[in-house]
Amino acid sequence: MLPTVARVLDLDVMRRGLPEVVAGAAQLERPVRWVHVSELPDVAGMLQGGELVLTTGIALPEDRDGLARYVRELDEVGVAGLVIEFGRRYFDTLPRALVHAAEQRGLPLVALRRELRFVAVTEAVHALVVNAQLEQLRTSEAVHQVFNELAVEGAEPAEVVRQVARMAGRPVVLENLAHQVLTHDPAGRSESELLEGWEHRSRGVGPQGRTGYDPRSGWLVTAVGARGQDWGRLVLVEEPVPLPVGTPHPHAMLLERGAATLALNRLVVRDRESLERQTHRTLLSGILTHSLTVSEVALRAQALGVPLESRRLVGVVLRRRSGPIPAALEAQARLRDFTELAAGAIRTCRLTALVGALDDEGVGVLIALGSQQDEHTALDSFATALRRLVAESSRDASAPAPEPVIAVGSSVGSVRDARRTLLEATQVADAALHDGSRTSSYYRLPDVRLRGLLHLLRDDARLQTYVERELGPLLAYDAEHGGQLVRMLRIYLDQGRNKSAAADAAHLSRPSFYDRLHKVERILGVDLDQVESCLSLHVALLALDAVRR
């Protein structure tokens, strides 16, 4: 930063003149951009602002109004301060009118009681100014290099915010237009102090312009967006510091460069999930993996506009039934769209929830219900809204979207138990994928019955051994001959062992279907007319589905 008036007065070359501040002592932190030596009473017209004016006062006006006008013109042009040397015009004191005018204007006025070589002062101060400017250039170059690399690499918003906070040494918050925290970096400070009551505090800070400093709060704020469409604000949080009018904030360039990188990356990766969904996904992942503490989850969710404390929490997992396997990019787009549909259904029902992708196939929802909200009514409304949105989104598609599986966990009363309801919903969803016997608008644990039990046991080596013992030879035969005997067996059992109905479901003639069933019997060494054999094989098929998930 540029040297201040106080810093200049502390230089050895200035201290030799025995400087005394006689007015404007509260403004000694004004930055000094240059030193200008002049005896002209109308010197203000030659200045640009930020100069420290040195004079002996020999040509200053004698009348009160003339001195007041001299000070006013210097202040209006934005000089950093006025230094008058005794010995030519003034000897012991400065005119009261001059001191009074400077005090009223807040213009630092300094008297030098001993003569100095002004050229020595200008050399010393200009050396500080040039060094400061060089340091600013180095800092600017470093900032541009860092953020150019982040832009090229397509860095996540959290990484951009982290770099801004690291380089500024201050907490930084990225919020949306609703003043909800999307991501933040406390820069070693207390996260709870930073985020507590964020929305209320942020709404009270609205500096002018795209980038502005709020002296009351000490916050430096810049808009984030591109092409005339702002979507958030980047906020640097610090304690209020005196900043002279017209003086740029030392971190303004850094904050603006960070905001530009965020805006650019959003344009480049517009096909990715929204930043809000990323933030929701991070919180859901933090709950499931224990990577965030209970207090961190509650605090961040509150700052995001999703209060979880003192609410009944219900975990919901959404999956789509199997269909043609899409390409990787198409699958990401489908998952992103599915997540946005789920978020849209939450908004339609006016519910409060975290909504984000859990993995490559599923969407997680953590609904926070108030004391007056009925759980079943809320869930039924959400399921209906989601299915309607899915149907509407697939009208223009080449093929209708499969109906989503909506699985719900047991409600819990605290954030600490949120993981349990989400895990239960995940288990129900996995078990319900192959089940078509839904009787309500969503699945719960009692609805998946045997499939649910087998899903819970899917990692047990004994269940895997059972599957291999019952179906291993048939699976091996299909793998070697490219057959579909496992599928024929599944159709037969799904049709309640009705061979005629199974043949129709398999789109085969009855003799052809019967021939395949006889082949299944020979390979497995079983009699498909025996109820117990069919029951054992049916359980093995259900267990195979669970193991493959």
VENVENKA-V428174 format. One record per helix or strand of 3 or more residues. SS is the DSSP state (~ for helix, > for strand). FROM is the first residue (numbers start at 1). LEN is the number of residues. Records with the same first field share a line. If there is no record, write none. Layout:
BEGIN
SS->FROM-LEN ; FROM-LEN
END
This chain:
BEGIN
~->5-5 ; 12-4 ; 25-3 ; 43-4 ; 64-14 ; 96-10 ; 118-36 ; 157-12 ; 191-5 ; 198-6 ; 252-17 ; 275-15 ; 294-10 ; 328-21 ; 375-19 ; 415-18 ; 445-12 ; 461-21 ; 485-10 ; 499-7 ; 510-15 ; 531-18
>->19-5 ; 34-4 ; 51-5 ; 81-5 ; 109-4 ; 171-6 ; 181-5 ; 211-4 ; 219-8 ; 229-9 ; 312-9 ; 352-6 ; 363-7 ; 404-5
END
